[in-house]
Amino acid sequence: TSSSATRSRRTWKPNVQEKRLFSYIFDRHIRVKVTTHALRCIDKAGGIDEYLLKTPYHKMDTEMGLLWKAKIEKMYEELGKMEVCFFSPEEEAKIEASFKEYRTVKSEARKEVRRKYNQGAVGFKLLGNESQQEDKASQDQTEEIAS
């Protein structure tokens, strides 16, 4: 109320933000206009895909929301029809063993490089000087052969 005690109608406007939300099912960003309340609900649901799937059709206010909900449901339906094959326990153990072997070889190589480096960074410089001296010697030999 004002000082003259006249009342005026209070209007509420939603806090609408234009955001790019990542859709895991489509593996891309979707540009949407959402309220801050809807953003909190999307975060709580676990993403735009889950939010749209959990929200019933009668609560969807926009055509865009209905469109994306239908697209996501169709994509999940197509993914559900795909055949998935699993490895037998023996094959899975074999694959795991080969990965473990790969990791140990990789870590051993890293340790070897670190050990060489820690023995003396000067050693690397000396190796560079030796190779430069060898290059000069080979150039001298080629010059002698050419003349």
Stockholm file with secondary structure:
# STOCKHOLM 1.0

chainA/1-147         TSSSATRSRRTWKPNVQEKRLFSYIFDRHIRVKVTTHALRCIDKAGGIDEYLLKTPYHKMDTEMGLLWKAKIEKMYEELGKMEVCFFSPEEEAKIEASFKEYRTVKSEARKEVRRKYNQGAVGFKLLGNESQQEDKASQDQTEEIAS
#=GR chainA/1-147 SS CCTTCCCCCCCCCCCEEEEEEEETTTTEEEEEEEEHHHHHHHHHHTSHHHHHHHSCGGGCCSHHHHHHHHHHHHHHHHHHHSCCCCCCHHHHHHHHHHHHHHHHHHHHHHHHHHHHHHHCHHHHHHHHHHHHHHHHHHHHHHHHHHC
#=GC SS_cons         CCTTCCCCCCCCCCCEEEEEEEETTTTEEEEEEEEHHHHHHHHHHTSHHHHHHHSCGGGCCSHHHHHHHHHHHHHHHHHHHSCCCCCCHHHHHHHHHHHHHHHHHHHHHHHHHHHHHHHCHHHHHHHHHHHHHHHHHHHHHHHHHHC
//
